[in-house]
Amino acid sequence: MHLNLKELTIVAALGALWGSVEMTLGSFLHVWNVPFVGVVLGSIGICIALVGRVVVPEPGSTLSIAVVTALLKALSIGGVVLSPMIAIVMEGLLADVVLTLGGRPRRVTFVLAGAVAVTWNALHMILIQGVVFGAGILTMYTIMIRKAATLFHIPASSVIAVLAALVAMHVVAGSIAGLVAWEAGRSVVARRSLTELEARGPT
């Protein structure tokens, strides 16, 4: 990845924007004990990062935005920050992989990238918090199922239905984030191109 100064500035600015969302809205949502905060923050965050990929269409730009965000997250006062830092970087990495393998920028690849990135949050809760932080996979899985069952008003015993609803929630939220990012990013690029054209004046 070779970025010029202008592109690096865009990456840093979008990373800072995502970081501000994490540290402000994220704090409020945790205080209000909103279930599956990761879906909300992940969707907003990956939307910002994917806009960056449209504006800076270079492999690695999405991941770079996520890394900037994670570093800013480390500056958060209070609470455990390592777990959300890992989640943020993984979201950026997965989105970047999908977009890079998808070839030329297309709406469908951005929708898929958003869906994959946000869906990671469900796996993150089980794998990272369960294994890396020692809570136990079974324990975190049980907690996740109970939270989802309460949210969707589905009996916890109907595990398949709960998991289907949980996955659907992540996929839909991520897909919407990817679609919004694609449209917003293209609008920014078009406006920037028009501004640059007008600045050159008549030829």
Secondary structure, DSSP 8 states (H G I E B T S, - for coil): ----HHHHHHHHHHHHHHHHHHHHHHHHHHHTT-TTHHHHHHHHHHHHHHHHHHHS-STTHHHHHHHHHHHHHTT-SSS--HHHHHHHHHHHHHHHHHHHHT-S--HHHHHHHHHHHHHHHHHHHHHIIIIITSS-HHHHHHHHHHHHHHHHT--TT-HHHHHHHHHHHHHHHHHHHHHHHHHHHHHHHHHHHHHHHHHH---
